[in-house]
Amino acid sequence: MKVTAVIMAGGRGERFWPKSRNSLPKQFLCLTADGETMLQKTVKRLSPLVATEDIFIVTNAAYTGLVTEQLPDLPRENILAEPMARNTAPCIGLAAAVIRKKYDDAVMLVLPSDHLIQYEEMYTDTLTQAIAMAEAGDNLVTIGITPTYPETGYGYIRFMRDGDKKIPHGVYQVECFVEKPDLETAKDYLKSRKYLWNSGMFVWKLSTILKNFEALMPDIFNGLGAITDAFGTPQFDAVLQEKFASFPSESIDFGIMEKAENIYTLPASFGWDDVGSWLALERINPTNECGNVVSGDVITIGTEKSIICGGSRLIAAVGVSDLIVVDTDDAILLCAKDSTQDVKKVLENLRICNRRELI
């Protein structure tokens, strides 16, 4: 069966301010030393599984130029512009409607655009197994990440062994999805060894996900037929605008995954990182002998365990530790490492002060 990929690239990455802005969000940034952006990495590691012409990017209408610039080999019609933000269920529905126009049926890999993978061969193997599970029936497959510490910033998947002997080795039934826990609950999850991090990666057949939209999210399903019919015609933009505006803003997790049957997960350990905040830079980049991650024109003296991203100016850090410093042309971030989740509050203040040029 044809294998396609849908990459969701419409987020804003607010916790990566001041590098990430409305005009250049996180997925379009280069955060590693190899010079590739997050989006480019996501597409590149799919090459063993999916042909370029079968990769579809769903993004904000304002970012189609960035996608075209960073992925010049991708067919222009594969860049799908959401007229407005409507969460992941309408995003995935839009992609399904377009793929249905091209293929009678196909496997869909649904992937975020801003994750990093350390062990790409293991990643390919995991997705290959997920594809086989999706092809075997009306199965919805999610990739669960084996937790290594009690993370409170992720949703979790509770899994169990399926009694059906036909289920392949290494595939487990999803018992339930749970919301982000507090620290003590996260510790309990880790200790129980019955929970996985919810990575937001999904694999299913086009026909399977459309059946679930029809049964569980009919408000979206009823509009997808018109989008399919209009794709490739001069009426597409107008039809998409009308139908998309009527869709509820809802996640695929809440709208379908938490309610559907035949939900399976593959526990994965391929060095996954969702790069959720500036702290990720010390996980995905090498540190120096003092435990610092440094880029740009930077001098450090008596400085340790810090993340310093220079811009056009010299940064001199003296006698500091556990600090994040990010310099851009019009803003500087100074943040304690244990306060990275509060970077979004800077943006709230900027909105209140009507300083939108800095957002």
Secondary structure, 3 states (H helix, E strand, C coil): CCEEEEEECCCCCHHHCCCCECCECHHHCCCCCCCCCHHHHHHHCCCCCCCHHHEEEEEEHHHHHHHHHHCCCCCHHHEEEECCCCCHHHHHHHHHHHHHHHCCCCEEEEEECCCEECCHHHHHHHHHHHHHHHHCCCCEEEEEECCCCCCCCCCEEEEECCCCCCCCCCCEEEEEEECCCCHHHHHHHHHHCCEEEEEEEEEEEHHHHHHHHHHHCHHHHHHHHHHHHHCCCCCHHHHHHHHHHHCCCCCHHHHHHCCCCCEEEEEECCCEECCCCHHHHHHHCCCCCCCCEEECCEEEECCECCEEECCCCCEEEECCECEEEEECCCCEEEEEHHHHHHHHHHHHHHHHCCCHHHC
